[in-house]
Amino acid sequence: MKYLTKEVKIGLMAVVSIIVLFAGMQFLKGLNLFNKGNEYYAKFDNVSGLSASSPIYANGFKVGVVKKIIYDYNNPKNILALVELNKKLQLPVGTTAAISSDLLGNVKMELRFGKNPVELMEIGDTIRGEIARGSMDKAADMLPQLEAMIPKVDSILTSLNKLLADPALASILHNVDGVTANLTTTTSELNTLTASLNKQMPQMLKKADGVLANTEGFTRQLNEMDLAATMNKVNATMDNLQQTTDKMNSKEGTLGLLLNDRALYNNLNATMYHADSLMMDLRLHPKRYVHFSVFGRKGN
């Protein structure tokens, strides 16, 4: 152990520190030094900011990482990305790789599996790459529409400013304050009325119960009445009344003759006239009909 001098120990510590630092940096990049995955290539025309250590996802789950980007200066549209995927992941033939980014600018690669799960790609094969339309691309598509809406928004704001500067608006708001105050007063009065009704409600319910009891008693009396016998009596009375009316309308009987015989009516009218004349003459000339004498009647 005499060779482990202080200087050697310091050197060994430095080497270990460098190894740990390198391993930590690779780990932060998403690379695993102790568990190597399967390597594939992804070919793109434009990597759109994709770089080493960019994550790779499949159905939203991280399955690998980009190890490095190989740029062909002689053929700028032939850009290869060396990717390392989990050994358990099998790629069907026809799988594609799409580069996408979020609103924060984070770039990632998404794997879109082929439709044939039986025929698989070989390790080291090249995956066809493409650029996925992300949120920023959709936002860029909306810019022309937003530009067309700006004049309309400006016109609306101008009209709104004119409306706010109109003195009539202040008057309306003042009236609204008055209406609100009236509504508050009305609400208070309604609350008072409701409280009063709540206090009187037991008495009202008691009276209602009494009315219902009387109604039930009246209904019970109606049920106990012999309605059939009563209706028979009413019908008999109506028949008698009809018979009496028929006799009065006919010329049979004294009352029928009095009501329907014109000659009898004329005779009675003439008799009444003569009787009236006789009473008038008797009142005017009583001596013609009655003679009184204390000493007896004189001879004429």
C-alpha positions in Angstrom: 0.0 0.0 0.0 3.1 2.2 -0.1 2.3 3.1 -3.7 -1.0 4.7 -2.7 0.6 8.0 -2.0 -1.4 11.1 -1.4 -0.9 12.2 -5.0 -2.1 8.9 -6.4 -5.2 9.0 -4.2 -6.0 12.5 -5.4 -5.5 11.4 -9.1 -7.8 8.4 -8.5 -10.5 10.6 -7.0 -10.2 13.0 -9.9 -10.7 10.1 -12.4 -13.7 8.7 -10.5 -15.2 12.2 -10.3 -14.8 12.7 -14.1 -16.4 9.3 -14.7 -19.3 10.0 -12.4 -19.7 13.5 -14.0 -19.7 12.0 -17.5 -22.2 9.3 -16.4 -24.4 12.0 -14.8 -24.3 14.2 -17.9 -25.3 11.2 -20.0 -28.0 10.3 -17.6 -29.4 13.8 -17.7 -29.3 13.6 -21.5 -31.4 10.5 -21.3 -28.6 8.1 -22.2 -28.0 5.0 -20.1 -24.4 3.8 -20.1 -25.1 0.5 -18.4 -28.2 -0.6 -20.4 -27.8 -0.1 -24.1 -30.8 -0.1 -26.3 -31.4 -0.9 -30.0 -30.2 1.7 -32.4 -32.0 2.8 -35.5 -31.8 5.7 -37.9 -34.5 8.2 -38.7 -34.2 10.2 -42.0 -35.5 13.8 -42.2 -35.5 16.7 -44.6 -35.6 19.1 -41.7 -35.1 18.2 -38.1 -36.8 21.4 -36.8 -34.5 21.9 -33.8 -34.2 18.2 -32.9 -30.9 17.5 -31.2 -29.1 14.9 -29.2 -30.8 13.9 -26.0 -34.2 14.8 -27.4 -36.8 12.3 -26.1 -38.6 9.8 -28.2 -42.2 8.8 -27.4 -44.6 6.1 -28.6 -48.2 6.5 -27.7 -47.3 9.1 -25.2 -44.7 6.9 -23.4 -41.0 7.6 -23.5 -39.2 4.7 -25.2 -35.9 6.2 -26.2 -33.6 9.1 -26.9 -31.8 10.7 -29.8 -28.1 9.9 -29.5 -26.8 12.3 -32.2 -27.7 14.1 -35.4 -25.7 13.3 -38.6 -25.9 16.2 -41.1 -24.9 15.5 -44.7 -23.3 18.7 -46.0 -23.3 17.4 -49.6 -27.0 16.5 -49.4 -28.6 19.0 -47.0 -32.0 17.3 -47.2 -30.5 14.0 -46.1 -30.4 14.3 -42.3 -30.0 11.2 -40.2 -30.9 11.0 -36.5 -29.3 8.1 -34.6 -31.9 7.0 -32.1 -31.6 4.5 -29.2 -34.8 2.7 -28.3 -35.7 0.3 -25.5 -34.7 -3.3 -26.3 -38.2 -4.5 -25.6 -39.7 -2.2 -28.2 -40.3 -3.8 -31.6 -41.0 -1.7 -34.7 -43.4 -3.0 -37.3 -42.5 -2.3 -40.9 -44.0 1.0 -42.0 -43.3 2.8 -38.7 -42.6 6.5 -39.1 -41.0 9.1 -36.9 -42.5 12.6 -36.6 -40.9 15.6 -35.0 -43.2 17.9 -33.0 -42.9 20.8 -30.6 -45.0 22.3 -27.9 -45.8 25.9 -27.1 -42.6 26.2 -24.9 -40.4 25.1 -27.8 -39.6 21.7 -26.5 -38.8 19.4 -29.4 -39.5 15.6 -29.3 -39.8 12.7 -31.7 -43.0 10.6 -31.8 -43.1 7.1 -33.3 -46.1 6.0 -35.3 -46.2 2.3 -35.6 -47.0 0.5 -38.9 -50.2 -1.5 -39.4 -48.6 -4.9 -39.8 -47.4 -6.1 -36.3 -46.0 -9.4 -37.7 -43.4 -8.0 -40.1 -40.8 -6.2 -38.0 -37.9 -3.9 -38.8 -34.3 -5.0 -38.3 -32.1 -3.3 -35.8 -30.2 -0.5 -37.6 -32.9 0.0 -40.2 -33.8 3.5 -41.3 -37.2 5.0 -40.2 -38.9 7.4 -42.5 -39.2 10.8 -40.8 -41.7 13.6 -41.2 -42.6 16.9 -39.5 -45.8 16.8 -37.4 -48.0 19.9 -37.3 -47.8 21.2 -33.7 -49.6 23.9 -31.8 -47.3 26.6 -33.2 -48.1 25.5 -36.8 -51.8 25.6 -36.1 -51.4 29.0 -34.5 -49.5 30.2 -37.6 -52.5 29.0 -39.7 -54.8 31.2 -37.6 -52.7 34.4 -38.2 -54.4 35.3 -41.5 -57.8 35.0 -39.8 -56.6 37.1 -36.9 -55.3 39.8 -39.2 -58.7 39.9 -41.0 -60.4 40.3 -37.6 -58.2 43.2 -36.4 -60.1 45.9 -38.4 -63.4 44.6 -37.1 -62.2 44.5 -33.5 -60.9 48.1 -34.0 -64.3 49.2 -35.3 -66.0 47.6 -32.3 -63.6 49.3 -29.9 -64.2 52.6 -31.5 -68.0 52.2 -31.3 -67.6 51.1 -27.6 -65.6 54.2 -26.8 -68.3 56.4 -28.4 -70.9 54.6 -26.4 -69.0 55.0 -23.1 -68.5 58.8 -23.9 -72.2 59.3 -24.5 -73.8 61.3 -21.6 -77.0 59.3 -22.0 -75.1 56.3 -20.6 -74.3 58.1 -17.4 -78.0 59.0 -17.1 -79.0 55.3 -17.7 -76.6 54.2 -15.0 -78.0 56.7 -12.6 -81.5 55.4 -13.3 -80.3 51.9 -12.8 -79.0 52.9 -9.4 -82.5 54.3 -8.6 -84.2 51.1 -9.9 -81.8 49.0 -7.8 -82.6 51.1 -4.7 -86.4 50.6 -5.4 -85.8 46.9 -5.9 -84.0 46.8 -2.5 -86.9 48.5 -0.8 -89.4 46.2 -2.5 -87.4 43.2 -1.5 -87.4 44.4 2.1 -91.1 44.9 2.1 -91.6 41.4 0.6 -89.5 40.0 3.3 -91.6 41.7 5.9 -94.8 40.5 4.2 -93.4 37.0 4.1 -92.6 37.1 7.8 -96.1 38.3 8.6 -97.6 35.5 6.4 -95.4 33.0 8.2 -96.8 34.1 11.5 -100.4 34.0 10.3 -100.0 30.7 8.5 -100.9 28.5 11.4 -104.2 30.3 12.0 -104.9 30.2 8.2 -104.2 26.5 8.1 -106.5 26.0 11.2 -109.3 27.9 9.4 -108.7 25.9 6.3 -108.9 22.7 8.3 -112.3 23.9 9.6 -113.5 24.7 6.1 -112.5 21.3 4.9 -114.2 19.7 7.9 -117.5 21.6 7.0 -117.1 20.6 3.4 -116.7 17.0 4.4 -119.8 17.2 6.6 -121.8 18.8 3.8 -120.6 16.1 1.4 -121.5 13.4 3.9 -125.1 14.9 4.2 -125.4 15.0 0.5 -124.4 11.4 0.3 -126.9 10.5 3.1 -129.8 12.3 1.3 -132.2 10.2 -0.8 -131.6 12.1 -4.0 -133.7 9.7 -6.0 -136.8 10.2 -3.9 -136.2 14.0 -3.9 -135.9 14.1 -7.6 -139.2 12.0 -7.9 -141.0 14.6 -5.8 -139.6 17.4 -7.9 -140.7 15.6 -11.1 -144.2 15.1 -9.6 -144.4 18.8 -8.7 -143.3 19.8 -12.1 -145.9 17.5 -13.7 -148.7 19.0 -11.5 -147.4 22.5 -12.5 -147.5 21.5 -16.1 -151.1 20.2 -15.8 -152.2 23.4 -14.1 -150.5 25.5 -16.8 -152.2 23.4 -19.5 -155.6 23.9 -17.9 -155.0 27.7 -17.7 -154.1 27.8 -21.4 -157.3 25.7 -22.3 -160.9 27.1 -22.2 -162.0 24.4 -19.8 -162.8 25.4 -16.2 -163.4 28.8 -14.7 -159.8 30.0 -14.7 -159.3 28.9 -18.3 -162.5 30.7 -19.4 -161.4 33.8 -17.5 -158.0 33.8 -19.1 -159.0 32.8 -22.7 -162.7 33.8 -23.2 -162.8 37.3 -24.8 -166.6 37.7 -24.5 -166.5 36.9 -20.8 -163.7 39.4 -20.4 -165.7 42.1 -22.2 -168.9 41.4 -20.1 -166.9 41.6 -16.9 -165.3 44.8 -18.0 -168.8 46.3 -18.9 -170.2 45.2 -15.5 -167.3 46.8 -13.7 -167.9 49.9 -15.7 -171.6 50.1 -14.8 -170.8 49.3 -11.2 -168.3 52.1 -11.1 -170.9 54.5 -12.7 -173.5 53.5 -10.2 -171.1 54.1 -7.3 -170.3 57.5 -8.7 -173.9 58.5 -9.0 -174.7 57.1 -5.5 -171.9 59.3 -4.1 -173.2 62.4 -6.0 -176.9 61.9 -5.5 -177.5 59.8 -2.4 -181.0 61.1 -2.0 -182.1 59.3 -5.1 -181.5 56.0 -3.5 -181.9 56.5 0.3 -184.8 58.5 2.1 -184.8 59.2 5.8 -187.6 61.1 7.7 -188.0 61.6 11.4 -191.8 62.0 11.1 -192.4 59.5 8.5 -192.5 59.6 4.8 -194.5 62.4 3.2 -196.8 61.7 0.5 -195.9 63.0 -2.9 
